[in-house]
Amino acid sequence: MPLVTLIGEKLAKENLEFIYLGPNNECKNCKLKTACFNLKKGRTYRIKKIRDKHHDCSVYEKGVRVVEVEELPLTAAVDTKFVEGATITINNKCNHRACDNYSICSPIAIQKDKKYTIAKIIEKIDCPIGRKLNKVELKE
């Protein structure tokens, strides 16, 4: 069954990837908020299909479009000592916000002290401060 949500009309493009940042306070009295708030905060989604239904919205100037999305795998940077199948907690601390890998090293979807399993090692990461890291796909 597809995951259905609403997205700003200008953003409603197939294969567009976006990170859901959580509920907007302006939406708390909206009758459509359930459809907008049904995603997981910090997770990345890809638009798979754009439906015909359009709604007016006080947040988006041109309104919102009904779309079908898929949740993408959770990715993060971990020390190269960890292997596929390892269960880990991720508490990366990096202050290099200008680094190309910052969003992988400090993903907003990762919950501190929660255990994750490394499902797949994707690639090595070139770390400007010399840490030995792999980009990995995680399972919750």
Steps between C-alpha positions, in 0.01 A plus 500: 500500500651835399587766755296810413579855612471861387780716363522854366381524139836634378681204659268231365731331248550126455829370643555815706666409831431700814560483874190534716583755769190445711170677560463872433331695782288692248330172408365398841142606418497376140256221410765340273782488758469123546608447139793741539620370837503126420873489419794436735694809603850512352442219251556531126217427257471474121188600310386198298170625357314828479125477538246735342362636829604856595417686824530863606753553777584798722870404510565435129418789268382278215339238724590133547480190285424145610800275434608142562842470660742230606720521807867469404747298705655671799867575431777613731877510541657242729854402591654255251550245780127416486382229258168413340267348758657686792261660749616848595398832649595816315617801693712678239624840598620715212511877483608526135166616363653605166620143433328317213444204735349694791144378437626139494715541811227684692167382355201659669304173492746318727383472859771524763561173685259305277636172363529455122622208292734555207311355204750593230834677465459740209842668464797652676471866594779750445511679835685834505596456867643153444235275654470156338133478404263301284162613373255227601134412468334433834203297622307607807 
